[in-house]
Amino acid sequence: MRKKIGEILVEMGFITEAEINSILEIQRSEGTAKRFGEIMIDGGMPEEEVFRALSVQFDMPLLEAKDFPQEMPLDKISLSFLERNIILPIDVKDNLLRIAVGDPTNSEGIDALRSSYNYDISLCLAKRSEIIQHLELLRGSRSAVMQQLIENAEQDETQTADITGEISHLRDLAQEKGIIQLVNLVIENAVKDRASDIHVEPGEISVRIRYRIDGILYEKEILPARMYSAVSSRIKLLSQMNIAERRLPQDGRIKVSVSGKAIDIRVSTIPTVYGESIVMRLLDKETSFITLEELGFDRVILDIYEETIKKPYGMILITGPTGSGKSTTLYASLDRINSPEKKIITIEEPVEYLMTGINQIQVRTKIGLTFASGLRHIVRQDPDIIMVGEIRDMDTAGISIHAALTGHLLFSTLHTNDAPGAIARLMDMGVENYLVASTLICVIAQRLVRRICKNCRTKQSVSEEVLKLSYNISELWAGEGCEECNGTGYRGRMGIFEVLPINDEIRELVMKRATVKEIKDKAIALGMRTLREDGIEKVRKGSTTIDEVLRVTQVEM
């Protein structure tokens, strides 16, 4: 039978039985929920003595601060969660996760950690104060590591500062250890922060590094301007660009592995006043496909869309600005209808994600493999379903229309503000109205809004400004900001959609060359939910905020 901590403290000579009885009497009279050990520490007993007794009581080794790790052994773990539960991961060996706990009775926190990582867990004991202090150090260690690398890289750079204009020395600079570590850490931090893009922007006195997270740019690092040549040369060297060329835009690609994940990085440079602006688009090749439901399709519009994508032929267009999730919707759509009985071929620029059972073609303009030329050959491959990354010109539009007319189901994207605008855009390209009416079976317009962070989501009062908008919203939710969402109140994104099925009434308007407004009014009268209306529906469900919906649907004002 396990002895109580009070008995152990008496045996160790830290306290008398009379003192324990006095403390227990206070605990009973005040009805305090504090555990005995906490009361002892609050009463002035040294924390070390209490934890030595706890170590005996629970038969756990007691760790000291010198045993703690210098880096977090687990990826994607919330420091806020660890601080709340007084838990510190120590190391992982052979599927065994060793953790230090400040409260060995906190089974809820330990079980949550076990279920999240699926490791066997070995428990150790450590002082609560030392665990909290070390977690605070780990919270600040990332910026400290970055600052140290910047200083190291500056030392490397200043040794050759007078010859940075020569190409051979730029190449040498790019291969300095400090610069290599600095660029690697920028990429690693971006992946850990779930960034979609890294922006490296030179200025007169500094270089600004920003990450785009959930569609919003956040400034992360500021480097001295004198380091720009070495950093930009390193990035260009990795992406196999011409280091000597600084006057013309360039494109390249980097393949890296971060925490065991294969990351494909598309790099673009463009000359500016103070140097080349560099943008790196991060694509996680191992990301699992998002389903249409996870993307934000609710049951109402999903029923309409699923009925459309199961048709044997016709054209389906996804519209929206750059970065609105069009490609993700295309992949989710193909994944939904992919089966051994169907041959699916895509032509993309670039191929962002590899899909099992689908033939994917990469556009290569330098050798003449464009959307149009590739599409001409695809139709000879006996496909059932074709996906064209984007319709950019009349040539591609014409071949796409022909493919849809000859018994293929064709998916593609266009850059238009709303669903009815896609009809006008095709005709502006030169496609005859009767061909549009004959082939087009559905258009979806979409935007991305940030999801409210589930970890810090709280109910908010409805303001007078919102009430004036007459959206019939009874309650609002918002994120307060926490470690998991980097203090933003948002984590992840979801789509809002405007689904326009092309029925006989819409076809009749297309044949009459009706205006976009006339088509939209008719679609709304037939029950189409606009982008803003779909966004408001997601606000009512507590998935996003009214500010997010208004931010991405201003065009509807």
Secondary structure, DSSP 8 states (H G I E B T S, - for coil): ----HHHHHHHTTSS-HHHHHHHHHHHHHHT----HHHHHHHTT--HHHHHHHHHHHHT--B--GGGS-SS-SSSS--HHHHHHHTEEEEEEETTEEEEEES-TT-HHHHHHHHHHH--EEEEEE--HHHHHHHHHHHHHHHHHHHHHHHHHHHHHHHTTGGGTTSHHHHHHHHTSHHHHHHHHHHHHHHHHTT-SEEEEEE-SSEEEEEEEETTEEEEEEEEEGGGHHHHHHHHHHHTT--TT--SS-EEEEEEEEETTEEEEEEEEEEEETTEEEEEEEEEETT-----HHHHT--HHHHHHHHHHHTSSSEEEEEE-STTSSHHHHHHHHHHHH--TT--EEEEESS--S--TT-EEEE-BGGGTB-HHHHHHHHGGG--SEEEES---SHHHHHHHHHHHHTT-EEEEEE--SSHHHHHHHHHHHT--HHHHHHHEEEEEEEEEEEEE-SSSEEEE---HHHHHTT-----EEEE---TTTTTSSEEEEEEEEEEEE--HHHHHHHHTT--HHHHHHHHHHTT---HHHHHHHHHHTTSS-HHHHHHH-GGG-
